[in-house]
Amino acid sequence: MATVGFVEPARQRLLSSGYSAETLAGMPPTQVVIIDTARELQRMSDQSVKAFLLPIEMRRPFMVTGDQRFRQWVQEERWSSGGAMFASVLFPAISQAYEAEIRRLLTHQRLMTVEALRMHAANHDGKLPESLDQLNPVPAMLDPYTAKQFGYRIESIDGRATVTLSADVSASPETLREYRIQISQ
């Protein structure tokens, strides 16, 4: 049986979207709530997917504002909308999955850049470039969060070059900001 608190708000949303009062009167309350829930989930999904279709570096501002709108909608509608109730559980998991994909890509791009650094050192008597722009024969990969080069720093620790590649991962764990590797010279 449909939750009583969802029936009348669902009926009103369906009326305002073009359903006739006669059609809705002929439906059991559960059907009204299910149709409304499906429509609300589809509407929120359509709004969310817009940002996910953009390149990663362009996506972040849209995701922040979309996330704020989503949270406000859930807060306002969670007691009167089956869609808000389900979305409050489902949509954060989808966002987390997309964020995990970006983190995976970040790791991949850094490892490819490390390999480019090793190839450069192998072709230049063990010397690392002063900047990632100077990599040769293979270019550095880009930070997927910004579509710009990683931050690049070389330090000498115990006679070994320690390379730090930093990324702009403001929404991710601190441990992803910097990646360090020692390269023998």
N, C-alpha and C positions, 0 to 999 in steps of 0.2 A: 504494500500500500504506500502511496506517495506521502511524504511528510507534509502534514497539514500546512505548515508555514511556507511551503514552496508552491502550493497549488495556485493561490490567487495572484501572487506576483508573476508566476509563469503565464497564467491566463492573460494578464494585462500586457506582458511583453509580446505575446503572440497576437493579441488584438491589435496592438500598435504596429506590428510588423505586417499586418494585412490579412490575418485569419479572420473569418467572420464569426460573430457571436454564436450563430446557429451551429456552425461546424464544431466550435469548442464546446458548446453545450452538449453535443452528442458524443463527446469523448469522455472516457473514464478519467478521473483525476491523475492517475498514474501515467496515462498516455500524454496528457497535457504537460506534465513535469518532464517526462522523457524527451518529448519533442523540443521543449524549451531548453533543456540541458544540452541536447545535441547542437542546437543552434548557437547557444552561448559558447560552447566549447569550440565550435567552428569559427565563430567570430574572433575569439581570443587567439586561436591558432593562426588565423589569417594575419592578425596584427603582429604576432610574434615572428612568424616566418619571414616577414618582410626584411627584418634585420639580419636573419640568418643567411639570406641570399646574397648579401653584400660581401665584398672582400673583407677579411678579418680586420684589417686596420681601419676600415670605414665603419664597421659594425658596432664598435664599442659605444659611441655616443647614443646611437639609436637603442641599443640594448639597455643602457642606463635609464633613459627616459621611458622606454617600454616597460622595464621592470618596475619603475615607480608607479606608472599607470596601472599595471597589473596588480601590484600590492594594494593600491587604493581601491580598485574594483573588488578584490577579494574581501578586503576589510568592510566595505560598504554592503556587499551582496551575499556574504557567506551564509547568512541565516535565511535568505529568501531566494537563493538560486542554487539549484543542483549543479549548474555549470561552474559557479564560483567554488563550490565545495570540492568538486572533482579536480578542477584546475589548480586549486591550492596544493594538491598532492602531486599531480602529474607534471605541471609545467616547470617547477623548480628542478625536477630530475632531468628534463630535456635540456634545460640551460646548463646544468652540470655536465651533461654528456658533451655538449658543444665545447664547453670550457676545457674538458679533458682532451678533446681533439686538438685544441689550440696548444695545450701544454705538450702533447705528443709531438706536434709539428715543431714547437720550440726546441725540444730536445734533438729532433732530427736535424734541424737547421744548424744548431750549434755543433753537432758532431760532424756534419758535412764541412763546416767552417774549420774545425780542428784538422780534418783531413786535408783541406786546402792549405792550411798552415804547414802541415808536415810535408806536403808535396813541395811547397815553396822552399822550405828549409833544405830538403833533399836536392833541389836544383840550384841552391845559392850557398853552397859550402856551409850548411848548417845554420845560416843566419835567418832570423825571422824578419818580416817586414816591419817598418815603423808604423804603418797603418794598414788597415784591411784593404784600402784602395790599391795598395801596391802588390797584392797577392798575384802570383804568377806561377804556374800556368792556369790555375783554376780560380775563379772569383769566390769571394765570400758569399754565403747565403744571407738572407735578410731576416731580421727579427719579425716573426709573423704578427706580433702585436702592433707594430708601427710601420712595417714595410720599409724600414731603414736599416742601416748596418748596425750590428751589435756594437756596444761599447767595447773597446779593445785596449788592454793594458798589459805591458810586459814588466815583470819584476825578476830580479835574480835572487834566488833563494838557494843557499848551499851550492853555488856554482851551476845551478840548473835554472833554465828559463821557466818561470811560471806565468802562464798566459791566463788572463781573466777575460771572459766574454760576458758582458752584462746586457740585460734586456729590460725593457720597460714593461714590467708585469705587475702593475699597481693592484690589480684585482686578484692576484694569485699569491700563494705562499711566498714568504721572504726567501726561502731556499731556492726558488727559481730565478731570483734576480741575477745571481752571478754563478758562472760555471768556471771552475779553475782546473787547469791541467798543467803538469810539468812536462817540458819537452827537453830532452837531452840535446846539447849543442856540441 
